Amino acid sequence: MGPEPSGPPPRFKPALNGIASRHRLRNPPAMPSEFSLTRTVEFSETDMAGIVHFANFFYWMESCETAFYRSLKIPLVSFVPGQVLGWPRVRVGCDYRVPLRFNDTVEVKLFVKKLGTRSIGYLFQFRKDGVLCAQGEVTAVCVTAGENGAMVPAPIPDAVRALLQVAPESAWKA
């Protein structure tokens, strides 16, 4: 790859996997506030009681977030010097209401609940046949690489902020 062009701050363009990039974004998509994916519960995701093990909800939240970023063509990790390095989690939680079992079809829905200066708050809902089975929240902080490679909180880049919007409370209130 050649040197990065000078001028205004770069906008991200994902690599083929949509997770990491050294490229700039062109033709940004619309500004979403929510995203969903549908998945089938695998046998390996269940516990001895035959229900989804609680830790898998956190994996599903992260998978949905990754797909959300991929749909926006924003990398979760960037290696462009001086640009966003990543989005580490500073808070996670999940409330469980109805068990999910092997072969259940589950809709995982992400809502942008809060968009701060340096952080994004997501609300996730897990539904089977329209019934809310679990609800989780994740707060991720935008970071860059500081001296000695340490993570340093940074403002969310304008190019990323321009692709996001907060979902109205009425969209996610059950």
C-alpha positions in Angstrom: 0.0 0.0 0.0 1.2 3.5 -0.8 1.4 6.4 1.7 -1.8 7.9 3.0 -2.9 11.0 1.2 -2.7 14.3 3.1 -5.7 16.6 3.5 -8.8 16.2 5.6 -9.0 13.3 8.0 -9.6 10.0 6.3 -12.9 8.2 6.3 -12.8 4.4 6.6 -13.4 1.8 4.0 -13.4 -1.8 5.2 -11.2 -4.6 4.0 -13.0 -7.6 2.5 -13.9 -9.0 5.9 -15.4 -5.7 7.0 -13.6 -5.7 10.4 -10.2 -4.3 9.9 -9.0 -1.7 7.4 -6.2 0.5 6.1 -8.5 2.2 3.5 -10.8 5.2 3.4 -14.6 5.1 3.1 -16.4 6.4 0.0 -20.1 6.7 -0.6 -21.3 6.3 3.0 -24.6 4.5 3.5 -27.7 5.9 5.3 -27.7 6.7 9.0 -29.2 3.7 10.8 -30.2 3.6 14.4 -30.9 -0.1 14.5 -29.9 -3.4 12.9 -31.0 -7.0 13.2 -30.0 -10.5 12.2 -31.6 -13.8 12.6 -29.9 -16.9 13.7 -30.6 -20.5 14.7 -29.5 -21.8 18.1 -26.8 -24.4 17.7 -26.6 -27.5 20.0 -23.1 -26.4 21.1 -24.6 -23.1 22.5 -26.9 -25.0 24.9 -26.0 -26.1 28.5 -26.8 -29.3 30.4 -30.4 -28.0 31.0 -30.9 -27.8 27.2 -31.1 -24.0 27.1 -28.8 -21.4 25.6 -25.8 -20.8 28.0 -25.9 -17.2 29.3 -22.4 -16.4 27.8 -23.6 -17.0 24.3 -25.9 -13.9 24.5 -22.7 -11.8 24.8 -21.2 -13.5 21.8 -24.4 -12.9 19.8 -24.4 -9.2 20.8 -20.8 -8.9 19.5 -21.7 -10.7 16.3 -24.7 -8.4 15.7 -22.5 -5.3 16.4 -19.9 -6.6 13.9 -22.6 -7.1 11.2 -23.9 -3.7 12.0 -20.5 -2.1 11.4 -20.0 -4.2 8.3 -23.3 -2.9 6.9 -22.1 0.6 7.4 -18.7 -0.1 5.9 -17.0 1.0 9.2 -14.1 -1.2 10.4 -14.3 -2.3 14.1 -10.5 -2.0 14.1 -8.4 0.4 12.1 -4.7 0.5 11.6 -4.5 3.9 9.9 -1.9 5.9 12.0 -3.6 8.5 14.1 -7.1 7.0 13.5 -9.5 4.9 15.5 -7.9 1.7 16.8 -11.0 0.1 18.3 -14.0 0.0 20.5 -13.3 -1.8 23.8 -16.2 -2.6 26.0 -16.4 -0.7 29.3 -19.8 -2.0 30.4 -22.0 -5.1 29.5 -25.1 -6.7 30.9 -27.9 -8.9 30.0 -31.4 -9.7 31.5 -32.9 -13.1 30.7 -36.7 -13.6 30.5 -37.5 -16.7 28.4 -35.2 -19.6 27.7 -34.0 -20.3 24.2 -33.3 -23.9 23.1 -31.6 -25.8 20.4 -33.0 -25.1 16.9 -34.9 -22.0 18.0 -34.8 -19.2 15.5 -33.8 -15.9 17.2 -33.9 -12.4 16.0 -31.0 -10.3 17.5 -31.7 -6.6 17.2 -29.3 -3.8 18.0 -30.4 -0.3 18.8 -28.1 2.7 19.1 -29.2 3.8 22.6 -26.7 6.5 23.3 -24.1 8.3 21.2 -21.7 10.2 23.4 -18.5 12.1 22.5 -16.3 9.1 23.0 -18.7 6.2 23.6 -21.6 4.4 22.0 -24.3 2.6 24.0 -26.1 -0.3 22.4 -29.3 -2.1 23.5 -29.8 -5.6 22.2 -33.1 -7.5 22.1 -33.4 -11.3 21.6 -36.8 -12.4 20.3 -38.3 -15.7 19.4 -41.6 -15.5 17.5 -41.9 -11.8 18.6 -41.5 -12.7 22.3 -38.7 -10.8 24.1 -36.4 -13.5 25.5 -33.5 -11.4 26.7 -32.2 -7.9 26.6 -28.6 -6.8 26.9 -26.6 -3.6 26.9 -23.1 -2.8 25.8 -21.1 0.5 26.1 -18.1 0.7 23.9 -15.5 3.5 24.0 -13.6 4.8 21.0 -9.9 4.5 21.4 -6.7 5.3 19.6 -3.1 4.2 20.2 -1.3 6.3 22.6 2.4 6.3 23.6 3.8 2.7 23.9 0.6 1.4 22.3 -1.7 2.1 25.2 -5.4 2.6 24.5 -6.4 6.2 24.9 -10.0 7.3 24.7 -10.7 9.5 21.8 -13.6 11.4 20.3 -15.7 9.4 17.8 -14.5 10.5 14.4 -17.0 12.7 12.5 -17.0 10.2 9.6 -18.2 7.5 11.9 -20.6 9.8 13.8 -22.2 10.8 10.5 -23.2 7.2 9.9 -25.0 6.7 13.2 -28.0 8.0 14.9 -29.7 7.3 18.2 -32.9 5.1 18.0 -36.0 6.7 19.5 -36.9 5.2 22.9 -40.2 4.1 21.4 -38.3 1.7 19.0 -36.8 -0.4 21.8 -39.2 0.0 24.7 -40.9 -3.4 25.1 
